[in-house]
Amino acid sequence: MEFLFSNLPPIGTSYKAFAETFYSIIPEATRLDIAVGYVTADSLAELKQAIACNSNIETLNLIIGMHYWDRFTKLEYNAAIRLNDFLRDERRGEVRIVTPFRFHGKLYSYSNATGAFAGIIGSNNLSSIVDCRTRTYEVSALFRQQEYVLEMRKFIDRLSADATDNLADCSITEFKERNALLEDLENVARIPHNEHAAVVSSLSKPRFIIPLVKNGKVPPKSNLNVFFDTGRKNKQTGLEIPRHWYEVDPMVPSDITRLSGFPQKGTKDAVFDVITDDRWKFSCQVQGDNSKNFRSKGDLTILGKWIKGRLENHGVLEVGHPVTPDTFAQYGRNNFTMTKTSKPNLWYLDFGVNE
């Protein structure tokens, strides 16, 4: 048995984290059976992409244990439907929902031609396959003892047969409204209204408009659509891990980065804090040639959750669908502004639209 820990400071260990282990076993498997309590839209999209990219997985069966009772967000439900449709169309499995009771277990069973050979059990819901850097410390265990892996697979099969329905056969019409992607993320804070007001009152110059559409286009596999680019491939195993749905890498045109006052890479101003119009605080940085890469520091998904999350919450973007110029047309703007404040090394980002 091998423990899997989140390894968040100050409790670091020598053991691997869940996501690394989850993906490392996939090249050995032809079938995955997963039964979890909760899912997220981005983890469902990433799981779908992983199965599409790695043809050795002939079958994926996913059981969702809590959302029938506690409700999905509309984004989660739509992502689950797309995964279910994909698996059924490809005859590679399905997505099922526990209906008689709340199932809060977290079970991951790996099988090959000879049967089940590995399992993971613990506290990790499906969101843990995405390295989302929340401040929730999870603990699980990987085991390969034949007696236990067979028992886990047998239990999942029984749960599926006796206590679930296919997602498409469930009448789900009510959804949770709250979808706060940036809550509980490491290095992200929600600031109070009075602090936000103080920042707004300190706005000064310079002010830059950062375009998210270039020449009327959004690149299909870069910028805000990194998810659709080739994943991270392990040359030894052939495993391809998808890029995160919320990973973004906006490119700022050189005619803007060369303007006086724009942060420059390699200087003390290259890394800076930002306060957003919707009261989030995190750090960003500029990198690359001509300081063109505008990124959230340490985790490219933070900026992605801020931008894509706004589009999703306005109902103009579905998880797993590409961002296009029409996405921004429906949203109401195709840029965000970056304004210096009177506070040292602090900028104000605005991506708001009139409701």
Secondary structure, DSSP 8 states (H G I E B T S, - for coil): -EEEE---TT---SS--HHHHHHHTGGG-SEEEEEES---HHHHHHHHHHHHH-TT--EEEEEE-SHHHH--BHHHHHHHHHHHHHHHHTTSEEEEEE-SS-----EEEEEETTEEEEEEEES--GGGGS---BS---EEEEE--HHHHHHHHHHHHHHHHHHEEEGGGS-----B----TTTTBTT-EE--HHHHHHHHHTEEEEEEEEES-BTTB--TTSTT-GGGS--EE-TTT--EE---TT----B--HHHHTSTT---TTSTTSEEEEEETTSEEEEEEEESGGG-EEEETT-HHHHHHHHHHHHHHTTS--TTS---HHHHHHHT-SEEEEEEESSTTEEEEE-----
